[in-house]
């Protein structure tokens, strides 16, 4: 399975913060926002990753992430020159996907749960169709909304409805089988001129191949797209780390625990950052 991170948004809702740097590179507490998306893919055992970026930003991303080898993964980059919607990510990544199954995550979404890996592996194990998640929110009007029947089966999808049929939204994490590229190519722009991810999911729904996994109330999902949500996300991450004593989205730790990096490699990464709490944490986990 290939992993795609859509990180090409201009982040206009965060101006002037995002004038000199694109949104996925902004800090969320002690790590860049993009780390949280990469961490989700790594927890799903996805190691071949493409990051879709804005024009003129590849050097900045490479300075932070390189080719991914520091985290035991392979990272490549592709530019989305014109923002044409979330589903356009598959057209940008056409050569990368090459008929494989794929997981798409939005570069400003943060996911955390004690059983996160279990949920991700459940989604990734679906060989035929698509798997997405249902997350309860008080006001779903700004999102793609899923409606369930009395048996908990998804029966309809709507994009940013004025009158939502449920309070369950589909956050920015999607797992697809090998048909996704062919289906994405059939999409037509919506009224707002975008290739909607909801329309892609609806194709799977109409063919009876869309699985929606409801997320429990203790599951944390954050969309760090505004100044307030960016701050709230940072505060939440700090609280989780303080409470658990473990870092969230520490890529070197995930790589170490999944066997992508050796104890020596993690310890060396910690020594490189020895003057920071992050570096000291790496040295501690490599000694466990």
N, C-alpha and C positions, 0 to 999 in steps of 0.2 A: 504494500500500500504506500502511495506517495502522500506527502504532506504539503499543503499549500497555505501560506499565510498571506492574506490580503492586507498589505500595509501601505497602500498607495494614496490614501486620503490626504487631502491638504490640511485637515484639521482647522478649518476656518472658525469653528466654534471656540477654539482655544487661542485665537489671535489676542495679543501679540506674541504669546509664548511660542507659537509654532511658526512664526515668520523666519527665524534663523535655523530652526531644526524641525524636522517632521515629527508628527505626533508619536509614532511608535518608539522614538528614541528618547522621549521625555521620561524622567524618573517617576516611578511609583514606589514611594518610600526609598528603598535602598538598591533598586535594580531598574534598568530600563524597561519600559512597558513591553517591548518586544520579547523580553525573556519569558514572560508569562505565557505567551502563545507557543513559543518553542517548547516550553516545559510540558504543555498539554500534549503536543505531538510525541514528545519523547516518552511520556507516561503511557502512551498508546503503542509503544514499541515502533514508532515511525522514525526512521533515521535518514531517509532521503527527502530533503525539504527544499522547496522553492519559496523564496520570499518575493512577493510582487511589490515593487517600490515605485515612488514617484520619479519623474525625470531628474537627473543630476544629483541623485542621492546615493548611488552605488558605493562611492568611495567612503562615505560616512558609515554606511552599514558594514562595509568590509573592515573598516577600522575597528568596529566593535566586535563583529562576529567572525570575520575571516571566512574561511571555507567550512567552518563548523567543526574542524578536527579537534579543537580545544575542548569540545563537548562530546566527542565521539560520534558525531553525525556528519552528514554531507549537506552543505548549504550552497545553493545556487541562487541567482538573482535574475529577475525579469522586470522590465519597465512597463508600467501601464501609462501610456502617454495621454490617454483621454479617459476620464472616469465614466464608465458606461454601465455601472451597476455591479453588484456582488457576483452574479453568475458569469460576468465577463471574465472573471479570474480563470475559468477553465479554458477560454479561448486564448488568453494570454499565455497560459501554461500548456498549450496543446502539445508541443513537442516533448515537454517534460512528462506529462501524464501518459501519453503513448498507449492508450488502451488499458491502462492499469486502473485498479481501484484507487480512490483518493479521499483524503480528509481535508476539508477546507475550514480554516479558523480565521476569524477577523482579528486583525492586529491590535485592536483596542479592547478586546474582551478578556476578562480575567475569570478563571474558574478555580474553585478550591473546595475540596471535601476530603474527609478521611478516607472515603471509599472511591475517590476520583478514578484511580487506575481501574478498579473493578467496573465502573460504568463505561469507561473508555474501551476497555477490552470487550465488553458486551457489544458495544456499537460496532467496533472494528471486526467482530466475528461474523457479521451478517454478510453472507457471500452474494446474495441476490437482492438488490434493491437499495434503498437509502435508509439511514437511521439518523434521526435528529432527537433533540431533547425538548421537553415541555417544562417551562419554568413559570411559576405563579407570580404575578405582579399585580399591584393595586390598579394601575392605569396602563392597559396594554395598547392604547391607541397609536403609539409611536413605533410599534413593532409588527412583525408578522405574527398573526394569531392563529392558534390551532383550536378547533372545536372537537370535543369527544362525545361519543354516544354514551348510553348508560352502562355499556360494558367496558368503557375506557378505550375504545377504538377511535382513532382519528377519522373524522368524516368530512372536515372542510378546513381550508386554509385561506386566510385573507391578509393582504398587505396593508398595514396602517389603516384599519377600518375606523370610520367615525363611530360606529355602533358595534363594538366587538361582541362576538357570540360566546366568548369565554374570557377568563383572566389569564389563560396560559399562552405565553409567547414562546417563540422558537429562538433561543439565543444563537450567537454567531459561531456555531460549531456543527459541522455537517459531515457525515460519512456516506460515501457513495460507492456503488459497484462500478465495474468497468464500462457500463453503458453511459456514464455521466457525460463524457465528452460529446458523444453523438447526440444526446438529448439537449445539451447546452447549445449546440449548433442550430437547433430547431426553434429556439426562443426568438420572439419578436420584442422590440422595445415597448415598454409600458407607456402610459400616458405621460409620464414624466421623463421619458426618453432613456430608460434604463433597462437592462436585462435583469429582471427581478429573480432573486433566489427563491422567493415564494412560488413563482411560476414553475421553476425547475422542480421544486418539491411537489408541486401539484401534479406534475406529470407522473411522478412516482406514486402519488396517492391514487390517482385515477386508474392506474394499472394494478392497484392492490399491493404495491411493493414499498410503501412507506411505513417504517416503524418509528413510533414516537415513544421515547422513554421518559416518563414523568420524573422529575427530580424532587427529592425530599426537601422539607422546609429548612434543614440545616445545611443544605448545599449553598455555597456562596457563588454567585455570578455577579459580575460588575462590568458595566460598559463605561469605560473611562474616556468619554467623548466630550465632556464639558469640564470647566474649571472645578465646579462643585463635585462632580463624580470622580474627578482625578484626585482631589483631596480626600474624599470619602474612601476611595480605593486604597490610598496610602495609609490612612488611619486603620482601615480594616486589616491590611497586611501586617502592619506593626502589631496590632492586637493579637492576631493569630500567632505570630512569631514569638511574642512575649509569653502567650499562654502555653504554647507547645514546646518552646525551646528549640524549634526546628525552623529552618528557613523555608519560605515558599518560593518555588521556581528557582531554586539553586541548581543551575544546569549541570555543574560539575558533580554535585551530589547525586542527581538522578542518573547521570552517566555511570558513576561509580557503582551505584546499587544495582543497575541493570547490566553491569559487566562491560560497558562501553569504554571505560577508562580504568586504569590500574590504580592501586593505592599510591604508587610512586608518582604517577602523573597528577593525581589530585593534590598530593602533598606539595609537589613542585608548584602547582598553580597557587596554592595557599601561600607558599614562600614568596612568590612574585608579588602578592598583595598583602604581605605580612603586616603592613602598617594599618590595615583596615580590619574592621570586625568581620567582614566577609572573608578575607584571607585567613584570619585566625579560625573562623568556623570551618573552612576547608581543611585546615591542618588538624583540627579536632576530629572531624569525621573520618579522615584517612587513618587516624590512629585508633579508631574504635575496633 
